[in-house]
């Protein structure tokens, strides 16, 4: 029985950054082919699991495949977030919601070639005596976060994010023809922890030796495949080529290497490679998703050519017996060749061009900020800064709902066998902050208003009153905080154990500081030192929230800002100083947004905004036989 690809689905996060914007910050020179290139960006509230859930949900909805018709799910990724719980189990939760539990499979975890392995696992299962007659599902999801690129450190011009899914069916339109793999042990790519960036350094010879090693491996596996299948020249034996590498320019270079080893000129056969880059040039390196993304580009190109053939019969080539040559690589230790044969136009594909056109452009600074946020892979998810402009006919992507104290990750809309989602306890937080406002603010505002109506040359008594009010309320509050921090500080239940430990330490040291200030105030209520300490206390509380949890709660912030301003009035601070303090409080409350806006403005003023080329124009140009974009 011949199994192959029947449906393809691609999901791209709704953010992108133009590659032209990256050039001032990259050691890679901008080439003519880079003018229209961009890369997809993963928002803060999405990860590889949410992308995998989104692409599977959209695939099942678009194709109408019954949930109980899937028998195996294999996931390929190099960014798994848990050492024991596979991404496949999250996908199975959606099937569980439809009463389907008899699913086998798991995760294939290593760089890039894991997608090819996941595909072959499903194909091998369908060709074995253990096959139960159901369809197979291959899911690839990756966020290619790389701090050290092949040539230069801290170069992120080729880090993208994408998720793809393929339905593997018997007697499909595009069937698997041959498969060849070559494996050896080395350290050309290593990623000791999922939250850490890739490290691409070979054992010896320095970073430059990676290219030589990769080219040697490509030549050896191609030669081995040709000998095994008695093919003299692959250049003439295939209609389409998909060669794995990190950037479109590197793909073209590797393709040239393969063609020269085959005894052909790479430029003469470039039109067979370009379709695979149709979407890849807009995503850049997407890890294990590359192989299916290449195939999606070929399917889209062939479909575009088919629609033009209906108007122009000059192209008489029969697409029902097309042959595709896919060459993949992963972790530098495994290279694979997958060949497919059949009717490419018979493979269904979602509208990937629409996803690209609706993508929200970001500046390079915003992209860098998102990359840094994803380093803390188990951290508290934060809302995305860019507004989504997804199509009305498309469902919103699955997003992270929470990460609780046991590191369990919850996702919006995924409820089966996952328990209740843990949400930010805003109601309890507002209740606590509201209590502060109800009891503290009248006691603070009253003396200050009276102070303005009386002789302001004698403010010592009212300053003393403010200190005593702050000491009395804070002494009770901090004593309770030391005994039961989880009750009075609900944000602790939302963060990870590492952040909890750090924040608890801050709370205890802060509570000790507050207790000392309270005792000092009760002994010396009119001391100016006590007043200065109380102003520092309220400022430090907001800084602790902003720096530790990256969160400012408006109600608590309003309370502390009012208290500090009341103190400044009581000590007869000048109007200019009070205005400066109010401005400073606004800066503290919005420092992340202000910093991001400032950096974006600087990036816009230091370089020109690129003019994008629509996918429709690019595909039309290629369908007419144009050159590379």
N, C-alpha and C positions, 0 to 999 in steps of 0.2 A: 504494500500500500504506500502511495506517495502522499506525504503530508507537506503542508506549506502554509503560507500566509494568506488569509482570506480577508481580514480587516486590519486596518492600521488607525491608531488614534495618537495624536500629538497634543500635549499640553505645554504651553509656554507661559511663565509668570507674566503678569501684565505690566512689567517694568522693563526698560531697556536703556542702554547708554550707547551713544555713537562711538565707534572706535576712533574717529577723528579727534574726539574730545580727550582721548587718553594719550595722544601722542606726546604732548608736553611733559607727561609724567612717566613715559615709557622709554626703555632703551631700544625697543623695536622701531626701526624707521618706518615711516608711513609710505606705502607704495601706492601705485595707481589703483591696484585692485582693492585697496582698503577703503576707498572713498565712500562706498555704499555699505560698508560693513558695520555691524553693531553687535552687541551681546545682550543676552537676557539677564535679568537681575532678579534674585529671589527676595521678596519682601520679608520684613521681620516676622510677620505672623504666618509665614508658610515655611515648610521644610520638606525634606524628601518624602516623608510619609504623607503629608497633606497633598503633595503633587501626585503621588501614586494613587491616592484615594480619588482625586479629581479626575485623573485620566481614565481610570476604570469606570467610575460612575458615568462619565460622559460617553464612553464607548458603549456601555450596556444600554444607555438610553438611546443613542443614535442608531445602533444596529438593531435594537429590539430583540437581542438574543436573550433567551430565558436564563434566569440565574441558575437553575438546576441543570443546565446543559454544559456547564464548565466542570471538568473533573480534576484538572491540575492547574496550579498557579505557581509559576517560577518568577522570582524577582531578581533582577540584577542591579547592584548598586556598589559604590565604593564609599558611601556615606551612611552606613547603617548607624542608628542612634542607640542601639542596645546590644549587648553581647549575647543575650539569650533569647530575647523576644524578637522574632523576625518581622520585617515590614509586611511580609505576606500575611501574618496573623491579623494585622489591622485591615487589610483588604478582605480577609475572610469574614470580618465582622459585618461588612455590608452584605455578604452572602447569607450570614446567619440571620440577618433581619428579614430575609426572604425564606427562611426555613431550610437553608442549604448548609449542611455540615460535613458531607462526605467529600472533602477536597483534600488532595495531597499536594506536596510541593514544599517550597521554602525559599531561602535567600541564597544568592551566589554573590559573595562579597570579595571583590578585589577590583583593581582599577581597570576601567575601560572594557576589557574583554569579558567581563562578567555578563554583559548583555548577550554576547554571542553564546556563552555557555548556557545561560538560561534558555535561550532558544533551542539549543541542541538537546537539553534535558527533556524539554517537552516533546520534541520530535522523536527522541529515542523512546520515550514512554509510549507514544502513539504507535510505534513500530514494534512494540514488545508484546509478549503474551499477556502481560498484566493490564493492557489497555482495556478500559471498560466501555469504550464506544463514545465517550464524551469528548468535548472540545478542550483544547489547551489554551492557556492564557499566559503570555509573556509580558512582564511589566519591567521597564527600566526607568529608574529615577535617580538623578544625581545633581548635586551642587558642587561644581568643580572649583572648590576654594583652594587656591594655591598661593602661598606666600613666596615661594622660591620657584621661579620658572627655570627652564632648561639653561638659558644663557645668563640671565641677570637676576639678582635678588629683587623681591618685592615688585614684580612685574605682573600685573593682573589683566593684561589686555586679552587674555584668552580664557577667562573664567566665566562660564555660563551656567544656566540651570534649565533643565527640561525633564519632562517625563513622557514616555511613550508606551504604548500597549499594542500588542499584536495578538489576534486570534489565530491559533494554529488549528487547521482543520484538515481532514482527509480529502484528497483530490481537490485541493484548493487551486485558485487561479494561478498563483505563483508558488511552485513546489520546490522543495529543497532537493538539489541535484547531488552535490558532493560536499564533503566537509573534511578539512585537514587541519591538524594542530601541531605545533612545535613548542616544546616547553623546556626551559633551562633555568637554573637558579642564579639569580644575581640581585643586586640592590639598586637598580636604576631608578626605581620609584618606591617610596616608602611613606606610610602614613600610620604611625603607631597608634593614634587615637582618632576616632571619627571626628571629634571637634577640632582636631589640629589640621593645619594645611598639609598639602602634599609636600614631599621633599624629593626632588629629582636629582640625585647625585649618584653616579655609578661608583663601583668599588674603587676603581683606579682610573687615572687619566684626566680627572676633572670633569666639569659639566660638559665641555665640548665633546667628550667621548661618547655621550649619549647618542648623538646623531650618527656617529660611525657605527655604534653597536646596533642601532635600530635599522639602519640601511643594510647592514650585514645580515640581520635576521630576516628582513624582508626578502632579500635575494635568495637566501637558503631555503625558505619555505616555498617560495614560488618555484624554484628549481625542483624541489622535491615533489610538488604537486604536478608539475609538467611531466616528470618522469613516471609518476604513478599512473597518470591518466593518458599518457602517450600523446601529449599535445606539444607541438613544436613551437607555436607562437600564440600566446594568450591575447595579444593585441587584436588579432583578427577573429578570435573565437568567441568574443563577448561583445555585447551591444552597449553595456553600461559597466562602469567601474566605480567602486567606493573604497577609497584607501584611507585608513584611519590615521589621523595626526591631530595636532593641537590647534592649528589655525588653517584657514583656507590656503594661504601661501605655502605653509608647510605641507599640506596635502598635495598641492600641485608639484612641489619639489620631490616628495616621496613617489608620486606617480611617475615623474620623469625618471627617477632611479629605477623603478620597476620596468618601465618601458625600455630603457637603455639596456638593462640586463636581459630583456627579452629580444634584443636585436632590433628595436624600433625606435623612432624618434617620438618623444613624449608629446611634442607640439602637434604632431600629425593626428594624434588620437585624443586630443584634449576635449573635444566635444563629447566624448564618451564619459568623461569624468565630471564635467561641469554640472549636469543635472543633480548629482549627489550633493552639491554645495548650495542648492537653491535655498534651503532653509538654514543650513549650517553656517553660511556667511552672516546670518542675522542672529545667531546664538553663540557662535564660537564653541569652544570645547565644553561639552556637556557630559563628559565621563562615559558611563556605560550606555547612555542614551544615544550616543553617536551613531551606532550601527542602524538602528531603526529610523533615526532622523535622516540618515543618508538615503535609506530606502523610500522614506516618505517624499524626499525631494525628487527621486527618480519617478515615483508614481505620479506626482503632481505634474512633472514635466511631460511625461507620456500622455497624461490626460489632456494637458493643454495642447500637445501636438495632435492628439486625436480630434479635438474640436476644430483645429485649424485644417486638418486633412479633410473634414467634411465640406469645407469651402474650397480647398485647393487639393486636388488629387495628384500633385506633383510628387509627393512622398508615397511611394508604393510599397514601402517596407511593411511586412506583416508583423504586427506587434504581438501576435498570439504565441509566438515561439521565441520570445526575447530571452537573452541570457545575461545574467548579472553576476559580476565577480566582486565579492566583498572581502577585503583584507583587513583584519583587525589585530590589535595588539593590546596587552594589558599588563601593567606593573613592570613592563620591561622584561618579563620572564616568559610570556606566552604570546605567540602569534598564531593567528588562525585564518584559514581561507574558507569561505562559505560561498558556494555558487548556487544560483537559483535559476529556474527555467519556467517559462509559461507566459501567460497573458498579463502583463503589468497593468493594463487598463481594467482588468477584472478585479483588482484589489481596491476596496473602498477606503476612502481617506476623508477625514474631516477637513474643514476649511482652515488650513494653517495660515494662509495668507491673511485671513481676517484677524486672527489672533495677533499677528505681527503689526498690522495696520492700527489696531486698537491699543497697542502697547504705549504706556505713558513714558515719555522720555525723561531721564534723570541726568543730572550733571555728574561729572566724575567724582566730585567730593561726596555727593549723596551715595554713590555706589560704594565708595571706600568706606563710608560710615556703615552701610549695610553689611559689608564683608566683615568688619570688625565686630558687629553685633552677632553675627552667626558663629563667631569663634566660641562664644559661650553657648554651646549647643544645648545644654540642659538648663539654660537660664530662663527666666520668666519671659514669655512672649510679649512683645510690645506692639502696639498698633502701627500699621504701615503709615508712612508720612505722605505718600503720594495717593491721590484720589483715583479710585478705580473707574475706568471707562469701558467696562466689559459690555459686549453687545447685549441688547435686551433679549435676544433669542437664546442666549447662552446662560447656563446656570452659573452662579457665583462660585469661585473656587473654594474648596474645603480649606478651612483655616484652623490654626491651633486655638483651642479654647483655654487650656491651662496645662501647667506642669505642677503637680502637687508635691508634698514633702517626701513622698516615696518615689519620686521621679516618674510617676505614671503620666503619660501624655494623653490628653483628651482632645478630641477634634469636633468641631461643629457638625451637627447632624449625624454623628456616629454614636449610637446609643446602645446597640446590642452588646451584651456581655461586657460592658465597660463601666457600669455603675453610674452614679450621678456625677456630672461634671463639676469641677471645683472652679467657682467663679470668684472674681475679686470682690471681697465683702464690702462693697461700697455703702450699703445701707447701714451696717454696723459702724463703719468708719464715720459716716455722716452723723450718726446718732451720738457718738463719742465727741466729735468735734462740735456738734450743736450744743451738747451739754456744757462744754467749755465756754461757748459764746453766751449762753443763757446766764451762767453764774459769774463769769469773769468780766465781761464787757461792761455791764452796768456799774460794777464796782470801780472799774477803771475810768470810764467816761465821766461818771458823776463828779469825782474830785477835779478832773481836768476842766470841766465846764465851770465849776465853782471857782477854780483858780483864775480863769479869764475874767470873772466878774469881781474879783477881790483885788487886794493889793498884791501885785505880782512881785513886789520887792521882798516878800516873805514866803517863798515857795517851799521852804524846808519841811513844813508840816505836811503838805500835800505830797511831796516826794516820799516822805516817810510812810504816808498812807498807801501809796502805790506799792512800795516795797513789802509792807505787811500783808496786803491782799495777795500779792504774788507768792509770798512765802507760805501763807496759810493754805492756799489752794494747791500749790505745787508740792508741798510736803505730803499732803494726803495722796495726791495723784502718783507721785514717784514711789511712795511706800507700797501702794497697790501694784505698781508696775514691776517692782522687784519681786513681789510675791507671785503674780500671775501675769507675765508679759503677753501671753497669747490672747488673754481676754481683752486687755486694753489696747493691744497693737495687733489688729487682725491681719495686717500686711505680712506678719510672720508666717501665717498659714499658707501664703500664696507663693512664697519663694522657695528656692532649692535649699537642701541642707547646708551647702557651703555658704550661701548668702545668709541663711538663717544664723549660722554660727557667727559670722562676721557682724551681722546686725545686732544679735543678742549681746555680743561683747560691747558694741557701741552703746546699746541701751543701758547696760549695767554701769559702764564707766560714766555715761551721761547722767544716769540717775544718782550715782555717787556724787558727781559734781553738783547736781541740783540740791542734794541733801546738805552738802557743805554750805552752799550759798544760802539755803533756808536757815540753817543754824546761825550763820554769820549775820543774816538779816534780823533774826529775832533778838540777837545780842546787841547789834548796832543798827537799828532800823533807819536812822537818819544819815548813815555813812554814805558818802558819794561812791565809795568803792562797791557797796552793795547795789547801787543803781546801775553802775557800769556792768557788774556781773549779770544782772537780770537782763539787760539789753543783749549781752552776749549769749545768754541762755536761749532766748527766743530766736535769735539769728542762727545759732548753732543747730537748733532743732530742725529748722527748714533745710539747712545745708546737709544735715545728716540724711534726710529723706531724699534730697535731690541727688546726692553723690552715691549713696548706697543702693537705693532702689530705683533711681531714675524716675521718680514719681513725685508730683506736687498735687496735693489734694486741696481744691479751692477753698473749702470751708475752714480747714485748719490754717491754711495760709492767710486767709483774711483775718482770722483771730489773732495770729501772731503779728501780722503787720499793724493791726490797730493798736495792740499793746505797745509795740515799739514806738509808734508815733505818739501815743499818749505819754510815754516816758520822755520823749524828746521835748514835748510841750512843757512837761512838768519841770524839766531842768533848764527851761528858758532857752532852748536852742533856737537859733535864728531860722527865719522862714526858709531861707535858701538851704539850710542844712536839712530841714524837715522835708522839703521837696526832693532833695538829693536822696534821702533815706527812702522815700516812697518810690522813686525811680529805681533805686537799688533793689527794693523788694520785688518790683516787677521783673527786673533782670534775673533775680534768683528764681522766680517762678517760671520763667520762660527761657532759661539759658540755653537749652538744647535747640529750641526753635530759632532763637536769635543767632546762635552759632552756625546752624545749618544755612540759614538765609544769608548770613554774611559771607560764608565760604562759597555759596552758590553765586552770589553777586560778584565775588572776586573772580571766580572761574569764568563767568560770562564776559567780564570786562577784559580778561587777559587773552581770550582766544575767540575765534569766530564760531558761530553756530553752524554745524554742517547742514547741508541741504540733502534730505533723505530722498532715496529713490524708491518708489512704491514697488511692492512685490509684483503687481500687475504689469508694470512697465518692464521689470526685469524678466519675467517669464515670457512676455510677448517678444522681447528682444531675442531671447534664446530660441523661442519657437521659430523665429525667422532665420535662425542660423547665425545669430550674432556672436560676438566673442565674449570673453569673461567679463563679469561685472565687477 
